[in-house]
Amino acid sequence: MGEFDLIDRFFKRPARRSPLGIGDDCALLAPRPGMQLAVSTDMLVEGRHFFPEADPESLGHKSLAVNLSDLAACGAEPLAFTLALALPRADERWLDAFSSGMRSLAHAHICDLVGGDTTRGPLNVCITVFGEVPQGEALLRSGAQEGDDVYASGTIGDARVALEVLRGSLHLPPVVFADALGRLERPTPRVALGQALRGIATSAIDVSDGLGGDLQHVLRASNVGATLDHDALLPLLACRDHVPELRRLDFVLGGGDDYELLFTAPADRREAVQQASAQARTRVTRIGCIERKPGLRVADSQGRYIRHTFASFDHFA
Amino acid sequence: MGEFDLIDRFFKRPARRSPLGIGDDCALLAPRPGMQLAVSTDMLVEGRHFFPEADPESLGHKSLAVNLSDLAACGAEPLAFTLALALPRADERWLDAFSSGMRSLAHAHICDLVGGDTTRGPLNVCITVFGEVPQGEALLRSGAQEGDDVYASGTIGDARVALEVLRGSLHLPPVVFADALGRLERPTPRVALGQALRGIATSAIDVSDGLGGDLQHVLRASNVGATLDHDALLPLLACRDHVPELRRLDFVLGGGDDYELLFTAPADRREAVQQASAQARTRVTRIGCIERKPGLRVADSQGRYIRHTFASFDHFA
């Protein structure tokens, strides 16, 4: 099987939302009038973002999911993506499963694969995703205001718990582990929620490197601080009852790989936030508030600060 | 040096042509009204696309150049690009040279780096480039017509000759080798020529895998054939006098890594092609003509066909 057969067989499908898809020097995209194009790139490397023995179907899903999650954080509607893929060999079974996992998620979001590149090399998956957002309505990291509420969608920390089980540092009952592993291997990008929050949220980011570190990106970009509510954070960890009490807060604040939305909204828009949550069928939890004082703090129900560091995952630290 | 410092120090610069650049979940692009967005992705892997000891400044240049070349082949004007980079380590001298080579070319084409991703892993450079082209005016592979002339820009085959010298299968005088190496390491994307050919060329492709193989992509997409003129092909090889006579045609037709434009235009537009060539300050050579009969042939000055195969470079063949 040659390079061009490989592309035709596993990746080429008719483009539904772009004037020209796979097979020319460039793909063509035509954003609708009044729309801006939101663009994001993520690169996944074997041994760093996934284990060498990772299930290829899940890897195909996750590679696209982490990119769609960036569109979600901007409130953009997915449109198309490109895939660059380095493979040690053209393994048909692997490619079949990988492309199938990717295609299912792409289909669900009406997001066309419009172009790409394949080459031989150490396994590396690089996706660039394109979405549309009405001009001036993109959710940014820089809009959080003093007095805003802080929210997180879904559950947080379970992906990291699953990683620790795989690394052998934790043990979970099989049924609980299966759920956590699903969070690690098949994250759900909160695309509908991101769009529903346009005009409501003042800032947003997706949680990829850990809630604490990612919230700090928002705080710095917005030039504000925040205090989070310890009692609201712990329930975000779905498998909390099976994790040592002392480590629960670490998993919620520093876990990573969650691909949930972390966002802020004015306190007088709580009803609108709940409507957006219901419309997107995605749970959101109010976990704290934005303050003028810089930095990130966690307080207990009596308002006492809990000592904690908020390191973000860093590939070169 | 951490991941975020690395991005700030080597890659983050103010965006000139996009509403939002590096530092949020997505970059935002706003194509002008009536314009389509042309998108292309290329991934360069150590040991396959470049030698492990490759000069990082040239690698930075070439990584972006091969992507700009795809925009050129569509007649698109460069707008912005994203960079995903896997690095075995954060080597400051390497990063300084790499980013400098990339930035110089980006600056020359007013093409902003608007986003990206950095991770630790085997060296891998993945760029996605965005350009603008007036709706319906993109040059495609599928428009060649019977009777059209076939043209190539610049020189063809010298990059492959340089590769053979590096591999030890050829020897060149140092001055000649230096020129050929420049073609291999620092290709010139024909961006101005591509735009000048809009409305004149009926089809275009950039020569990356070899003139013969790449022309066959055009012929198949256009459902036509072509005969090339042997005596017009050989002068495309700048270093031909230093290469064994029997290998010259191979280097021109099967070299690869040229990043010149190969295009077709109606025979009654020869003057317009020369004007476009002059306007873009890029030499073009008429090398053959499009015919109804499928397939690709090479003929000598008496019209006799020369036996030749036209294999295209294939990463998985």
Interface residues (C-beta under 8 A of the other chain):
Chain A: M1 G2 E3 F4 L6 P19 L20 G23 D24 D25 C26 A27 L28 L29 A30 P31 P33 Q36 L37 A38 V39 S40 T41 D42 M43 V45 E46 G47 R48 H49 D70 L71 A73 C74 A76 A80 T82 L83 A84 L85 A86 L87 A90 V114 G115 G116 D117 T118 T119 R120 G121 P122 N124 C126 T128 F130 G131 V133 Q135 A138 L140 R141 S142 A204 I205 D206 A221 D314 H315 F316 A317
Chain B: M1 G2 E3 F4 L6 P19 L20 G23 D24 D25 C26 A27 L28 L29 A30 P31 P33 Q36 L37 A38 V39 S40 T41 D42 M43 V45 E46 G47 R48 H49 D70 L71 A73 C74 A76 A80 T82 L83 A84 L85 A86 L87 A90 V114 G115 G116 D117 T118 T119 R120 G121 P122 N124 C126 T128 F130 G131 V133 Q135 A138 L140 R141 S142 A204 I205 D206 A221 D314 H315 F316 A317
